[in-house]
C-alpha cells in the first residue's frame, strides 16, 4: 500500500470527523468507500482495508478515539485530532481568505505554561500557518480574518484565559506604519 494513499485517507477521515461530534465508523467507511469507488472502482476491497488501517493508525496516533455503543462503533476527534483538523483546514485550498486588508488587526495573546509546551507549540504553528506574525513573546498579529478559527480552537481546547483574541481598527500611527511594512501593504 502506498503511504500517500494512507495519508490521504487519514486527512479525509479527520475532515469527516471535524464536521460532527462523533461519526459511526461504518459511515466513515461508507463515505470514503463511495469517494474511492468513484476514483478507483476496481480496488474497493483494498480501499476498505486501507480505510480500516487509516482509522487504526489515527487511533494509535491519538488523533481519534473509538466509542462503542448499542448502536455500533463510532469515532471522534481527540484534542490532538482537533488541532490536526485545524491544521489541515489551514493547508487546504478552500481555506484561502481574502488577503485584502479590511481595516482590522487581529491580535492574539497566547500564554500557556511550560507544562503545556506541546499545546503552545501546536498553537504557534497554527498561528504561523494563518499568517500571524509574532510581535512580542506571546503577542501575535495579522490583518487576515482568521479570528473565528481561533475562537473555535479556544472553545474546543478550553483555553478561557490562556488565549485572548482582540480585533481592532485602532493602532498608533508608528506601529501601523511598521505593520504595513511587515505585511507588504501600501497606505
C-alpha positions in Angstrom: 0.0 0.0 0.0 1.3 3.5 -0.9 2.0 5.8 2.0 0.3 8.8 0.3 -2.9 6.8 0.0 -2.9 6.1 3.7 -2.1 9.8 4.4 -4.9 10.9 2.1 -7.4 8.6 3.8 -6.3 9.9 7.2 -6.9 13.5 6.1 -10.3 12.6 4.7 -11.3 10.8 7.9 -10.2 13.8 10.0 -12.2 16.1 7.7 -15.3 14.0 8.1 -14.9 13.8 11.9 -14.4 17.6 12.2 -17.9 18.2 10.9 -19.7 16.3 13.6 -19.1 15.5 17.3 -19.0 11.7 16.5 -19.4 9.7 13.4 -20.2 6.0 13.1 -17.2 4.1 11.8 -19.5 2.4 9.3 -20.5 5.8 8.0 -16.8 6.8 7.6 -16.1 3.6 5.7 -19.2 4.1 3.5 -18.4 7.7 2.8 -14.8 7.1 1.9 -15.6 3.9 0.0 -18.0 5.8 -2.2 -15.4 8.5 -2.8 -12.7 6.0 -3.5 -15.2 4.0 -5.7 -15.6 7.0 -7.9 -11.8 7.2 -8.3 -10.9 3.5 -8.4 -13.9 1.2 -8.7 -11.9 -2.0 -9.1 -9.9 -1.5 -5.9 -12.8 -1.3 -3.4 -11.7 -4.3 -1.3 -8.2 -3.0 -0.9 -9.5 0.5 -0.1 -11.8 -0.8 2.6 -8.7 -2.3 4.2 -6.8 0.9 3.7 -9.6 2.9 5.4 -9.7 0.5 8.4 -5.9 0.7 8.6 -6.1 4.5 8.5 -8.7 4.6 11.3 -6.5 2.3 13.4 -3.4 4.5 12.6 -5.2 7.7 13.6 -6.4 6.0 16.9 -2.8 4.8 17.6 -1.5 8.4 16.9 -4.0 9.7 19.5 -5.9 11.8 16.9 -9.2 9.9 17.2 -10.9 7.7 19.7 -13.3 4.8 19.2 -16.5 4.7 21.1 -18.7 1.6 21.3 -22.4 1.9 21.9 -25.5 -0.2 21.5 -25.9 1.4 18.0 -22.4 0.4 16.8 -18.9 1.7 16.8 -18.2 5.5 16.5 -15.0 7.5 16.1 -14.4 11.1 17.2 -11.5 13.5 17.2 -9.4 13.9 20.4 -8.0 17.3 21.4 -4.9 16.5 19.3 -7.2 15.4 16.4 -9.0 18.8 16.6 -5.6 20.6 16.3 -4.7 18.4 13.3 -8.1 19.2 11.7 -7.5 22.9 12.1 -4.0 22.5 10.6 -5.5 20.6 7.6 -8.1 23.3 7.2 -5.4 25.9 7.0 -3.4 23.9 4.5 -6.4 23.2 2.2 -7.0 25.2 -1.0 -10.6 26.1 0.1 -9.3 27.8 3.3 -7.9 30.8 1.4 -9.3 34.0 2.8 -9.4 37.4 1.3 -5.9 38.9 1.6 -7.2 42.4 1.1 -6.9 44.3 4.4 -10.4 45.1 5.8 -9.0 47.7 8.2 -9.0 45.4 11.2 -6.0 44.0 13.0 -6.4 40.6 14.7 -4.2 40.3 17.9 -3.9 37.0 19.7 -2.3 36.8 23.1 -1.1 33.3 23.9 0.0 32.4 27.4 0.4 28.7 28.1 2.8 27.5 30.8 5.8 25.3 30.2 3.8 22.2 31.4 1.6 22.7 28.3 4.5 23.2 25.9 3.2 20.8 23.2 -0.1 22.7 23.0 1.7 26.0 22.9 3.9 24.8 20.0 0.9 23.5 18.1 -0.9 26.8 18.5 2.2 28.8 17.4 2.3 26.5 14.3 -1.3 27.2 13.5 -0.8 31.0 14.1 2.1 31.0 11.6 0.1 29.0 9.1 -2.8 31.5 9.4 -0.4 34.4 8.5 0.1 35.7 12.1 3.4 37.3 13.0 4.8 37.2 16.5 5.3 40.7 17.8 6.4 40.0 21.3 6.8 36.7 23.2 3.1 35.9 23.5 1.5 38.5 21.1 0.6 37.6 17.5 -0.9 39.9 14.9 -2.5 39.5 11.5 -4.6 41.5 9.1 -6.3 38.3 7.9 -9.8 37.3 9.2 -8.9 34.1 11.0 -10.2 35.1 14.4 -13.2 32.8 14.0 -10.9 29.8 13.6 -9.0 30.7 16.7 -12.3 31.3 18.6 -13.2 27.7 17.8 -9.8 26.5 18.8 -10.1 28.4 22.1 -13.6 26.9 22.7 -12.6 23.3 21.7 -9.4 23.3 23.8 -11.0 25.1 26.8 -8.5 28.0 26.7 -10.5 30.5 28.7 -7.7 32.9 29.8 -4.7 31.3 28.1 -5.7 32.6 24.6 -7.2 36.1 24.1 -8.4 37.4 20.8 -8.6 41.1 20.0 -9.9 42.6 16.8 -9.3 46.3 16.5 -9.0 49.1 13.9 -7.0 51.4 16.3 -3.3 51.2 16.3 -0.9 54.1 16.8 0.5 55.6 13.5 4.1 54.4 14.0 3.0 50.9 14.8 0.6 50.8 11.9 3.3 52.0 9.6 5.6 49.3 10.7 2.8 46.7 10.4 2.1 47.9 6.8 5.7 47.3 6.0 5.7 43.9 7.7 2.7 42.7 5.7 3.6 44.4 2.5 0.7 46.8 2.5 0.7 50.3 1.0 -1.2 53.1 2.6 
